[in-house]
Amino acid sequence: MSDCNHQCSSCSSSDVCQEKEQDPRILNNTRGVRNVIGVVGGKGGVGKSLVTSLLAIQTRRLGYETAVLDADITGPSIPKIFGIHDHAQTDDQNLLPYLAADGTKVMSLNLLLEHETDPVFWRGPVISGVVKQFWEEVSWGDVDFMFVDMPPGTGDVPLTVFQSLPLDGIIIVSTPQSLVSMIVQKAVNMAQKMNIPVLGMVENMRFLKCPDCGKEIPLFGSDAAVEDTNVPVLERVPLDPKVASACDAGTLAQTEVPYLSKTAEILTASFGEKKNG
C-alpha cells in the first residue's frame, strides 16, 4: 500500500496485507512450493478429499512433486486415503510433512492427534490458526503442486486460505444436483470477490456403471444443475466401488484408475512451466 510505514504490528490491515514482511523461517518453509491449488465445495459429502487425493496422485504420476495440505481440520480424511496412520515428525524448528507411499507429502491434523478418532471441537479462529500454521510452520521443501483440501462452505477456513496462501486458483467439486449447484455458486462468488481464479469444476458421482451390462446409471439430476453455475466442467467422475474400497484400505495411490488424469494434464500444461522456475 502507498501509505505503508512497514510497522506491521500496529497495522489494522496486516492480516490481509500483501506487502507484509514475512518471517525468514516462513519464507524458507514455503519458497519451494511453486503452485497452490485449492479444492473447494459448497457443501459436505461431494468428494473434495477424494478429488484432492486423486489430483495429487495423478499429477505425481506425470513426474511432478506433489503435496496435500489437509485444511479440513474437524474432518480430516486425507491420511486414511493415503494409508497413513503414523504421527508427523519435527526437526529442530518445524513440522515435517509425512511422505506417503507414492511420495506425496501430506500434512493433516490427524497426524498430530494421539488417536485418529479423537474429536476436534475447536472454535473457528483456532481452526483457522492451525491451517495457517500448516502453511507457515511445515518444512515443505520442493513441491511443484500443492493441493489444499478445504472444508465445505465459505466460512473461516476458506477465508484464511484465500487470504494467507498464494493460491494460483481453485477447483470446485460438485455433484449434479440443483441443491448442490446453488450452494456451489456461493463458493464461486466468494472466490471471484477475492480475486481467486476459478479453474473449473469436477463433477463427482456423475453415474454408476452397471457391472453386468456396462450401462451408465445417473445418480442425481441433469447436466443443467451444473451448467447453471457457469463454471467449466474439467472432468466427470463416476461413483466407482473400486475407488471407494481403495480409499477405505488406504491404497488409492497404488490403484490404477484413470479419474482426474485429464485434469492433472490440464493443470500441468497451465502451470508446469514453473516447475524448475
TIZA-471356 format. One record per residue (C-alpha): residue in one letter; chain; z, y, x. Coordinates in steps of 0.05 Angstrom, whole numbers, always signed. Each point is the difference from the previous one (the first is absolute). Layout:
BEGIN
  rest  kette       z       y       x
     a      A       Z       Y       X
...
END
This chain:
BEGIN
  rest  kette       z       y       x
     m      A      +0      +0      +0
     s      A     -17     +70     +25
     d      A     +72     +25      -7
     c      A     +32     -61     +33
     n      A     +56     +17     +50
     h      A      +7     -73     +22
     q      A     +72      -3     -22
     c      A      -8     -64     -40
     s      A     +74     -11     -13
     s      A      +6     +64     -42
     c      A     -68      -4     -35
     s      A      -1     -18     -74
     s      A     -70     -30      +8
     s      A     +15     -44     +60
     d      A      -5     -65     -39
     v      A     -73     +12     -18
     c      A     -21     +43     +59
     q      A     -60     -27     +39
     e      A     +18     +44     +60
     k      A     +70     -27      +8
     e      A     +14     -19     +72
     q      A     +11     -75      +3
     d      A     +52     -37     +40
     p      A     -35     -30     +62
     r      A     +31     -67     -19
     i      A     -36      +2     -68
     l      A     -65     +19     +33
     n      A      +8     -58     +49
     n      A     +13     -49     -57
     t      A     -59     +21     -42
     r      A     -53     +27     +48
     g      A     -34     -68      +3
     v      A     -11      -4     -75
     r      A     -71     +22     -12
     n      A     -11      -9     -75
     v      A     +51      -2     -57
     i      A     -22     -24     -68
     g      A     +48      +1     -60
     v      A      -5     -53     -54
     v      A     +21     +29     -66
     g      A      +7     -23     -72
     g      A     +21     +36     -62
     k      A     +45     -57     -24
     g      A     +32     -63     +26
     g      A     -29     -69      -2
     v      A     -72     +18     +15
     g      A      -1     -32     +69
     k      A     +10     +57     +50
     s      A     +36     -45     +50
     l      A     -54     -53      -4
     v      A     -55     +52      +9
     t      A     +38     +32     +58
     s      A      +9     -67     +34
     l      A     -73     -21     -10
     l      A     -25     +66     +27
     a      A     +41      -8     +63
     i      A     -21     -73      +8
     q      A     -74     +12     -12
     t      A      -2     +62     +45
     r      A     +34     -39     +55
     r      A     -52     -54      -7
     l      A     -52     +53     +16
     g      A     +34     +11     +67
     y      A     +46     +58     -14
     e      A     +75      +7     +13
     t      A     +34      +5     -68
     a      A     +70     +16     -26
     v      A     +35      +2     -67
     l      A     +55     +50     -16
     d      A     +35     -28     -61
     a      A     +22     +63     -38
     d      A     +21     -39     -61
     i      A     +73      +2     +20
     t      A     +31     -29     -62
     g      A     -52     -55     -10
     p      A     -25     -20     +70
     s      A     -47     -60      -3
     i      A     -42     +10     +62
     p      A     +43     -43     +46
     k      A      -3     -60     -47
     i      A     -76      +6      -6
     f      A      -5      -2     +76
     g      A     +51     -56      +6
     i      A     +52     +43     +35
     h      A     +72     -18     -10
     d      A     +31     +27     +64
     h      A     +32     +67     +15
     a      A     -34     +58     +35
     q      A     +19     +13     +73
     t      A     +15     +64     +37
     d      A     -10     +28     +69
     d      A     +45     +52     +31
     q      A     -20     +54     -50
     n      A     -46     -27     -55
     l      A     -12     -54     -50
     l      A     -56     -47     +18
     p      A     -50     -25     -52
     y      A      -1     -74     -12
     l      A     -63     -34     +24
     a      A     -26     -46     -55
     a      A     -35     -66     +16
     d      A     -69     +33      -2
     g      A     +22     +59     +43
     t      A     +10     +51     -55
     k      A     +60     +45     +13
     v      A     +49      +5     -58
     m      A     +60     +43     -15
     s      A     +38     -10     -65
     l      A     +71      +9     -24
     n      A      +6     -75     -10
     l      A      -3      -7     +76
     l      A     +64     +41      +4
     l      A     +41     -31     -56
     e      A     +51     -55     +15
     h      A     -30     -43     -56
     e      A     -70      +5     -29
     t      A     +27      +2     -71
     d      A     +51     +56     +12
     p      A     -12     +55     -52
     v      A     -15     +71     +21
     f      A     +31     +49     -49
     w      A      -9     +66     +35
     r      A     -18     +67     -30
     g      A     -69     +31     +10
     p      A     +16     +46     +59
     v      A     +30     -57     +40
     i      A     -60     -45     -13
     s      A     -48     +56     +19
     g      A     +40     +10     +65
     v      A      -8     -73     +18
     v      A     -76      +3     -10
     k      A      -3     +61     +45
     q      A     +42     -38     +52
     f      A     -49     -58      -3
     w      A     -55     +47     +21
     e      A     +39     +41     +52
     e      A     +49     -50     +30
     v      A     -42     -62      +7
     s      A     -36     -10     +65
     w      A     -68     -17     -30
     g      A     -42      -2     +63
     d      A     -76      -3      -7
     v      A     -21      -7     -72
     d      A     -71     +12     -24
     f      A     +17      -6     -75
     m      A     +69      +7     -31
     f      A      +4     -17     -74
     v      A     +59     +28     -39
     d      A     +23     -42     -59
     m      A     +30     +50     -49
     p      A     +43     -11     -61
     p      A     -30     +15     -69
     g      A      -2     +69     -30
     t      A      +0     +71     +27
     g      A     +73      +8     +19
     d      A     +39     +13     +63
     v      A     -31     -52     +46
     p      A     -74     +17     -13
     l      A     +18     +73      +8
     t      A     +35     -14     +66
     v      A     -59     -41     +25
     f      A     -50     +53     -21
     q      A     +40     +55     +35
     s      A     +25     -36     +62
     l      A     -54     -48     +21
     p      A     -70     +20     +25
     l      A     -37     -36     -55
     d      A     -75      -8      +8
     g      A      -4     -19     -73
     i      A     +27     -45     -54
     i      A     -27     -61     -36
     i      A     +19      -8     -73
     v      A     +17     -69     -28
     s      A      -9     -13     -74
     t      A     -13     -53     -51
     p      A     -55     +10     -53
     q      A     +45     +25     -56
     s      A      -1     +66     -36
     l      A     +75      +5      +6
     v      A      -2      -8     +76
     s      A     -60     +46      +9
     m      A     +37     +56     -36
     i      A     +59      -7     +48
     v      A     -46      -8     +60
     q      A     -31     +67     -15
     k      A     +68     +31     +12
     a      A      +0     -27     +71
     v      A     -71     +24     +10
     n      A     +18     +70     -24
     m      A     +61      +1     +45
     a      A     -42     -17     +61
     q      A     -52     +52     -18
     k      A     +52     +55      -9
     m      A     +28     -17     +69
     n      A     -69      -2     +32
     i      A      +3     -74     +16
     p      A     -69     -34      -3
     v      A      -7     -55     -52
     l      A     -43     -52     +36
     g      A     -11     -44     -61
     m      A     +31     -52     -45
     v      A     +12     -75      +5
     e      A      -2     -32     -68
     n      A     +47     -59      +3
     m      A      +6     -60     -45
     r      A     -69     +14     -29
     f      A     -12     -71     -22
     l      A     +22     -72      +8
     k      A     -53     -51     +20
     c      A      +1     -65     -39
     p      A     +12     -57     +50
     d      A     -45     -47     -41
     c      A     -61     +40     -18
     g      A      +6     +62     +45
     k      A      -4     +48     -59
     e      A     +34     +68     +12
     i      A     +52     +12     -53
     p      A     +19     +74      -9
     l      A     +76      +9      -2
     f      A      +4     +72     -26
     g      A     -43     +53     -32
     s      A     -68     +25     +19
     d      A     -30     +38     +58
     a      A      +6     +64     -40
     a      A     +75      +0     +13
     v      A     -10      +8     +75
     e      A     -62     +44      -6
     d      A     +42     +51     -38
     t      A     +36     +17     +65
     n      A     -64     +24     +34
     v      A     +21     -36     +64
     p      A     -53     -44     +32
     v      A     +17     -74      +0
     l      A      -2     -28     +71
     e      A     +10     -72     -20
     r      A     +20     -44     -59
     v      A     +50     -55     +16
     p      A     +12     -61     -45
     l      A     +66     -33     -16
     d      A      -3     -58     +48
     p      A     +54     -54      -1
     k      A     -15     -17     +73
     v      A     +17     +71     +20
     a      A     +64      -1     -42
     s      A     +21     -65     +33
     a      A     -14     +28     +70
     c      A     +42     +61     -15
     d      A     +58     -43     -23
     a      A      -6     -43     +62
     g      A      -8     +59     +47
     t      A     -67     -25     +25
     l      A     -48     +52     -28
     a      A     -23     +20     +70
     q      A     -18     -72     +15
     t      A     -37     -10     -66
     e      A     -76     +10      +0
     v      A     -16     +45     -59
     p      A     -55     +52      -5
     y      A     +37     +51     -42
     l      A      +1     +71     +27
     s      A     -43     -17     +60
     k      A     -53     +48     -28
     t      A     +52     +55      -8
     a      A     +24     -12     +72
     e      A     -72      +8     +24
     i      A      -5     +65     -39
     l      A     +64     +27     +32
     t      A     -19     -20     +70
     a      A     -70     +29      -8
     s      A     +31     +66     -23
     f      A     +58      +5     +49
     g      A     -16     -52     +54
     e      A     -29     +51     +48
     k      A     +72     +24     +11
     k      A     +20     -69     +27
     n      A      -2     +20     +73
     g      A      +5     +75     -11
END
